[in-house]
Amino acid sequence: MIRQLLIIFILIFSMAGFGCSYQSRQVDTSLAEAHVVIKNFDGYAGDGRLIQQSFNKVPQRVLAVSEPVVDDLIFLGVQDRIVAISACYSKNYVPYEDEYAKLTRLTEGTGYPSKEAVLGLQPDLIVSWGSLFGDSALGSVEYWQQKGIHTYVMTNTVPIKASGRRRVEYLVDDLQHLAKIFRVEEKAKDKIVGLKKRIQALKLQSREIPEANKPKVVTLQYLYGNEYFGRTASDLTADMIALAGGISLDDKLGGRKSVEYLVKLDPDMLVVIDTETTPVNDKIKALCEHKVLNRLKAVRNNKIFVVQHRAFYCGSLRTVETVEAMQKYIEANF
């Protein structure tokens, strides 16, 4: 009898043990499903190398650097995870004004935060453009990852040799990766698909325009008397112009060039960049009053399209809206 009771006890204990073991495996499976692996770029300090990161949990304390990054996080509906923003000194995206008002600024003006300020914030994720992770700023992303702080570098902001030509469509890739990191893929799916369709529609409409009808366009960011500062053929501005139905004349070098070079190009249209420190109205006035540049076809015919500074960095909803507006402008004027 005692022996029989002992066997029954052992069986019950064994079954209980199996129950605990099974429950433990269920928890492990759940954790595995929550595990997210992302391949993302190192910043300028690493020349844009691809680095793999494992996200075992949803970020709760995010430092968002630059307005397009903030815009993208608001677009995904994860702005409640932002503990601070930095390098946000241009115009806020108007539909998100209320959300911006709730956010804490780690820095004011154009400067990047110091390492000490970022460490004091105790973030678990830094989302930024590439130059933040350069030797003159916060250094390589590896430094932060070694401290247990994840990073995400926007694709359009790493060195060109890493990503190739910058493209509006890379915005979709970034949004998909960030949605995965924050585990909001299903929630944000329709919005991301909608944005992708808008970009695809721009591509199709641009292809339908005969080459002879496409305006030749130069981007002008700054004007310095007898020199101007232009963007390059690999910048996001060039892809925006192409998507809108224009032909970008911006070359491989960009930067400061003589006004004579611009006169030689004699574009049909100018894309003039509006920044906080150099308002677009002042530039247009200077173009019209310049004894050389006022002879440009684009200036004579008043074919000038304004692009906000932050619309061509990183990529965000405002980028797509700007291209759509540019396409309508080209349609109406050429």
C-alpha positions as CSV (number, residue, x, y, z in Angstrom):
1,M,0.0,0.0,0.0
2,I,2.8,2.4,1.0
3,R,4.6,1.5,-2.2
4,Q,1.5,2.2,-4.3
5,L,1.0,5.6,-2.6
6,L,4.7,6.4,-3.3
7,I,4.3,5.6,-7.0
8,I,1.2,7.7,-7.3
9,F,3.0,10.6,-5.5
10,I,5.9,10.3,-7.9
11,L,3.6,10.3,-10.9
12,I,1.7,13.4,-9.7
13,F,5.0,15.2,-9.0
14,S,6.3,14.3,-12.4
15,M,3.1,15.6,-14.1
16,A,3.4,18.8,-12.2
17,G,7.0,19.1,-13.3
18,F,6.0,18.6,-16.9
19,G,3.3,21.3,-16.5
20,C,5.9,23.8,-15.2
21,S,8.3,22.9,-18.0
22,Y,5.6,23.4,-20.6
23,Q,4.6,26.7,-19.2
24,S,8.2,27.8,-19.2
25,R,8.6,26.9,-22.8
26,Q,5.5,29.0,-23.6
27,V,7.1,32.1,-22.0
28,D,10.3,31.5,-23.9
29,T,8.4,31.3,-27.2
30,S,6.6,34.6,-26.4
31,L,9.9,36.3,-25.8
32,A,11.3,34.9,-29.0
33,E,8.4,36.4,-30.9
34,A,9.1,39.8,-29.3
35,H,12.7,39.7,-30.4
36,V,13.5,42.0,-33.3
37,V,16.7,42.1,-35.4
38,I,17.4,45.2,-37.5
39,K,20.2,45.8,-39.9
40,N,20.9,49.6,-39.9
41,F,23.7,52.0,-40.8
42,D,26.5,53.2,-38.6
43,G,26.8,57.0,-38.9
44,Y,29.6,59.1,-40.3
45,A,32.1,57.9,-37.7
46,G,31.8,54.4,-39.3
47,D,31.3,55.5,-42.9
48,G,27.9,54.1,-43.0
49,R,28.6,50.4,-42.4
50,L,25.7,48.1,-41.8
51,I,25.4,47.0,-38.2
52,Q,23.0,44.4,-36.8
53,Q,21.1,45.2,-33.6
54,S,18.8,43.0,-31.5
55,F,15.8,44.7,-29.9
56,N,14.5,42.5,-27.1
57,K,11.9,45.0,-26.0
58,V,10.1,48.0,-27.2
59,P,12.0,51.3,-26.6
60,Q,10.6,53.4,-23.9
61,R,13.0,56.4,-23.8
62,V,13.8,57.8,-27.2
63,L,16.0,60.7,-28.2
64,A,14.8,62.0,-31.5
65,V,17.3,64.3,-33.4
66,S,15.9,66.6,-36.1
67,E,12.4,67.4,-37.2
68,P,12.0,64.7,-39.9
69,V,12.8,62.1,-37.3
70,V,10.2,63.5,-34.9
71,D,7.7,63.7,-37.8
72,D,8.3,60.0,-38.6
73,L,7.8,58.9,-35.0
74,I,4.6,60.9,-34.7
75,F,3.5,59.4,-38.0
76,L,3.9,56.0,-36.5
77,G,2.0,57.0,-33.3
78,V,4.9,56.4,-30.9
79,Q,5.5,60.0,-29.9
80,D,4.7,59.1,-26.3
81,R,8.1,57.3,-26.2
82,I,10.1,60.4,-27.0
83,V,11.8,61.7,-23.9
84,A,13.6,64.6,-25.7
85,I,14.2,66.1,-29.1
86,S,17.3,67.9,-30.4
87,A,18.6,69.8,-33.4
88,C,15.0,70.9,-34.1
89,Y,15.4,74.5,-35.1
90,S,13.4,74.8,-38.3
91,K,9.7,75.1,-38.9
92,N,7.6,72.3,-37.3
93,Y,5.4,70.3,-39.6
94,V,2.1,72.2,-39.2
95,P,-0.2,69.1,-38.7
96,Y,2.0,68.0,-35.8
97,E,2.3,71.4,-34.0
98,D,0.3,70.2,-31.0
99,E,2.5,67.1,-30.6
100,Y,5.7,69.2,-30.8
101,A,4.4,71.5,-28.1
102,K,4.4,68.5,-25.7
103,L,8.0,67.5,-26.4
104,T,11.0,68.4,-24.2
105,R,14.0,70.0,-26.1
106,L,17.3,68.7,-25.0
107,T,19.1,71.4,-26.9
108,E,18.0,74.7,-28.5
109,G,19.2,75.9,-31.9
110,T,21.5,74.2,-34.3
111,G,23.9,72.4,-32.0
112,Y,23.9,68.7,-31.3
113,P,23.8,67.6,-27.6
114,S,26.9,66.5,-25.8
115,K,27.6,62.9,-24.8
116,E,27.1,63.9,-21.2
117,A,23.6,65.4,-21.9
118,V,22.6,62.3,-23.8
119,L,23.8,59.9,-21.1
120,G,22.0,61.9,-18.5
121,L,18.8,61.5,-20.4
122,Q,19.2,57.7,-20.1
123,P,17.7,56.8,-23.4
124,D,17.3,53.3,-24.7
125,L,17.2,54.4,-28.3
126,I,18.6,57.4,-30.3
127,V,17.0,58.0,-33.7
128,S,18.9,60.5,-35.8
129,W,20.5,61.5,-39.1
130,G,24.0,60.2,-39.9
131,S,26.1,63.2,-38.9
132,L,25.2,63.0,-35.3
133,F,27.2,59.8,-35.2
134,G,30.3,61.4,-36.5
135,D,33.7,62.1,-34.9
136,S,32.8,65.8,-34.3
137,A,29.5,64.9,-32.6
138,L,28.6,61.8,-30.6
139,G,31.0,59.4,-32.3
140,S,30.2,55.9,-33.6
141,V,27.0,54.1,-32.9
142,E,29.1,51.3,-31.5
143,Y,30.0,53.5,-28.5
144,W,26.3,53.8,-27.7
145,Q,25.5,50.2,-28.3
146,Q,28.3,49.2,-25.9
147,K,26.5,51.2,-23.3
148,G,23.2,49.4,-24.0
149,I,21.7,52.2,-26.0
150,H,20.3,51.3,-29.4
151,T,20.5,53.6,-32.4
152,Y,18.7,54.1,-35.7
153,V,20.2,56.2,-38.5
154,M,17.9,57.4,-41.2
155,T,18.9,55.8,-44.5
156,N,19.1,59.1,-46.5
157,T,21.6,60.6,-44.1
158,V,24.5,58.2,-44.2
159,P,27.6,58.6,-46.5
160,I,26.7,58.2,-50.2
161,K,29.1,55.3,-50.6
162,A,27.0,53.3,-48.2
163,S,23.5,54.0,-49.4
164,G,24.1,55.2,-53.0
165,R,21.9,58.0,-54.3
166,R,19.4,59.3,-51.7
167,R,15.8,58.5,-52.6
168,V,12.4,59.5,-51.4
169,E,11.3,55.8,-51.3
170,Y,13.9,55.0,-48.6
171,L,11.5,56.8,-46.3
172,V,9.2,53.8,-46.5
173,D,12.1,51.4,-45.5
174,D,12.8,53.5,-42.5
175,L,9.2,53.7,-41.4
176,Q,8.9,49.9,-41.8
177,H,12.0,49.3,-39.7
178,L,10.9,51.7,-37.0
179,A,7.4,50.2,-36.9
180,K,9.1,46.8,-36.4
181,I,11.3,48.1,-33.6
182,F,8.3,49.7,-31.8
183,R,6.0,46.7,-32.5
184,V,3.4,48.8,-34.3
185,E,3.6,47.1,-37.7
186,E,-0.1,46.2,-37.8
187,K,-1.2,49.6,-36.4
188,A,0.9,51.6,-38.9
189,K,0.6,49.2,-41.9
190,D,-2.2,51.1,-43.7
191,K,-0.5,54.5,-43.3
192,I,2.8,53.2,-44.6
193,V,1.2,51.4,-47.5
194,G,-0.7,54.6,-48.3
195,L,2.5,56.6,-48.4
196,K,4.2,54.0,-50.6
197,K,1.3,54.2,-53.1
198,R,1.7,58.0,-53.2
199,I,5.4,57.7,-54.0
200,Q,4.6,55.1,-56.7
201,A,1.9,57.4,-58.2
202,L,4.5,60.2,-58.4
203,K,6.9,57.8,-60.2
204,L,4.2,56.8,-62.8
205,Q,3.1,60.3,-63.4
206,S,6.7,61.5,-63.9
207,R,7.4,58.7,-66.4
208,E,4.4,59.8,-68.5
209,I,5.8,63.3,-69.1
210,P,7.8,63.5,-72.4
211,E,11.4,64.2,-71.8
212,A,11.1,67.4,-74.0
213,N,8.5,68.7,-71.6
214,K,10.4,68.2,-68.5
215,P,12.0,71.4,-67.1
216,K,15.7,71.5,-66.3
217,V,16.1,72.3,-62.6
218,V,18.9,73.6,-60.4
219,T,18.8,73.6,-56.6
220,L,20.0,76.8,-54.9
221,Q,20.4,76.7,-51.1
222,Y,22.6,79.8,-50.4
223,L,23.6,82.9,-52.4
224,Y,26.9,84.7,-51.7
225,G,27.3,87.6,-54.0
226,N,29.2,86.0,-56.9
227,E,28.8,82.5,-55.7
228,Y,25.9,80.2,-54.9
229,F,25.7,76.9,-52.9
230,G,24.0,74.1,-54.7
231,R,23.0,70.5,-53.8
232,T,24.5,67.4,-55.5
233,A,23.3,64.9,-58.0
234,S,23.1,62.3,-55.2
235,D,21.1,64.4,-52.7
236,L,17.5,63.8,-51.9
237,T,16.6,67.1,-53.8
238,A,17.7,65.4,-57.1
239,D,15.3,62.5,-56.5
240,M,12.5,64.9,-55.5
241,I,13.0,66.8,-58.7
242,A,12.9,63.6,-60.8
243,L,9.8,62.3,-59.0
244,A,8.1,65.6,-59.7
245,G,8.8,65.4,-63.4
246,G,11.8,67.6,-63.8
247,I,15.4,67.0,-64.8
248,S,18.0,67.8,-62.1
249,L,21.1,69.7,-63.4
250,D,22.7,69.4,-59.9
251,D,26.1,67.8,-60.4
252,K,28.3,65.4,-58.5
253,L,30.2,68.0,-56.5
254,G,27.6,70.5,-55.4
255,G,28.7,73.1,-52.9
256,R,29.9,76.6,-53.7
257,K,30.1,77.5,-57.4
258,S,30.4,80.7,-59.4
259,V,27.3,82.4,-60.6
260,E,28.8,82.2,-64.1
261,Y,28.5,78.4,-63.8
262,L,24.8,78.8,-63.0
263,V,24.3,81.2,-65.9
264,K,25.9,78.6,-68.2
265,L,23.4,76.0,-67.0
266,D,20.5,78.5,-67.5
267,P,17.9,76.2,-65.9
268,D,14.2,76.4,-66.7
269,M,13.3,76.3,-63.0
270,L,15.0,76.9,-59.7
271,V,14.4,75.0,-56.5
272,V,15.3,77.5,-53.7
273,I,15.7,76.2,-50.2
274,D,14.1,78.1,-47.3
275,T,16.0,77.9,-44.0
276,E,15.6,79.6,-40.7
277,T,18.8,81.5,-41.0
278,T,18.5,82.4,-44.7
279,P,14.8,83.1,-45.5
280,V,13.7,82.3,-49.0
281,N,12.3,85.8,-49.7
282,D,15.7,87.4,-49.2
283,K,17.2,84.9,-51.7
284,I,14.6,85.5,-54.3
285,K,15.0,89.3,-53.9
286,A,18.7,88.9,-54.3
287,L,18.3,86.8,-57.4
288,C,16.0,89.3,-59.1
289,E,18.4,92.2,-58.2
290,H,21.6,90.4,-59.1
291,K,23.2,91.9,-62.3
292,V,24.1,88.4,-63.6
293,L,21.6,86.0,-62.2
294,N,18.6,88.1,-63.1
295,R,19.3,87.1,-66.7
296,L,18.6,83.4,-65.9
297,K,15.6,82.0,-67.7
298,A,14.1,80.7,-64.4
299,V,14.4,84.2,-62.8
300,R,13.1,86.1,-65.9
301,N,10.1,83.8,-66.1
302,N,9.6,83.6,-62.3
303,K,9.8,79.8,-62.3
304,I,11.0,79.4,-58.7
305,F,9.7,76.6,-56.5
306,V,10.4,76.9,-52.7
307,V,11.4,73.8,-50.6
308,Q,11.6,73.9,-46.8
309,H,15.0,72.9,-45.5
310,R,13.7,69.9,-43.5
311,A,11.7,68.5,-46.4
312,F,14.8,67.2,-48.1
313,Y,16.6,65.7,-45.0
314,C,15.9,62.1,-43.9
315,G,12.5,62.0,-45.5
316,S,9.1,62.3,-43.9
317,L,5.5,62.9,-44.8
318,R,6.4,66.5,-45.6
319,T,8.9,65.3,-48.2
320,V,6.2,63.4,-50.1
321,E,3.8,66.4,-49.8
322,T,6.5,68.7,-51.2
323,V,7.1,66.5,-54.2
324,E,3.4,66.3,-54.9
325,A,3.2,70.1,-54.8
326,M,6.3,70.4,-57.0
327,Q,4.7,68.0,-59.6
328,K,1.6,70.1,-59.7
329,Y,3.7,73.2,-60.1
330,I,5.6,71.7,-63.0
331,E,2.3,70.5,-64.6
332,A,0.9,74.0,-64.4
333,N,3.9,75.9,-65.6
334,F,5.7,73.7,-68.2
